[in-house]
């Protein structure tokens, strides 16, 4: 199995999504996103995982 480094934009998008999820979870800043924190964090990690395993993403 060959791993690739994700592109910078993929890494930044996943980082921003993870930070948003963490901020919403701890501060309840965006109350409308609170029920979806787990999904947002899951999407961030799946995007990072895809960036590692799929070449060119």
Legacy VTK file of the C-alpha trace (Angstrom):
# vtk DataFile Version 3.0
C-alpha trace
ASCII
DATASET POLYDATA
POINTS 57 float
0.000 0.000 0.000
1.497 3.310 -1.076
0.590 6.403 0.929
0.641 9.910 -0.509
0.825 13.251 1.211
-2.494 15.086 0.838
-2.517 18.353 -1.079
-2.289 21.496 1.001
-5.867 22.553 0.232
-7.204 19.154 1.330
-5.248 19.381 4.558
-6.418 22.950 5.263
-10.084 22.139 4.573
-9.996 19.168 6.928
-8.217 21.253 9.571
-10.804 24.047 9.355
-13.677 21.554 9.597
-12.112 19.918 12.647
-11.534 23.275 14.346
-15.122 24.337 13.665
-16.403 21.088 15.155
-14.254 21.468 18.268
-15.236 25.108 18.789
-18.942 24.328 18.421
-18.666 21.361 20.790
-16.961 23.253 23.608
-18.494 26.736 23.281
-21.919 26.111 21.724
-21.088 29.170 19.567
-23.086 28.063 16.530
-26.038 26.349 18.159
-27.507 25.196 14.862
-24.399 23.086 14.160
-24.307 21.493 17.598
-26.251 18.328 16.645
-23.922 17.813 13.673
-20.538 18.138 15.424
-19.737 14.442 15.136
-20.611 14.392 11.418
-18.474 17.487 10.732
-15.495 15.966 12.530
-16.026 12.648 10.755
-16.086 14.404 7.365
-12.833 16.189 8.248
-11.070 12.929 9.064
-12.499 11.091 6.053
-11.309 13.922 3.797
-7.842 13.701 5.322
-7.861 9.915 4.968
-8.898 10.163 1.309
-6.171 12.732 0.710
-3.652 10.233 2.042
-4.855 7.177 0.129
-6.048 8.677 -3.178
-3.357 10.148 -5.373
-4.056 13.715 -6.475
-6.612 14.606 -3.805
LINES 1 58
57 0 1 2 3 4 5 6 7 8 9 10 11 12 13 14 15 16 17 18 19 20 21 22 23 24 25 26 27 28 29 30 31 32 33 34 35 36 37 38 39 40 41 42 43 44 45 46 47 48 49 50 51 52 53 54 55 56
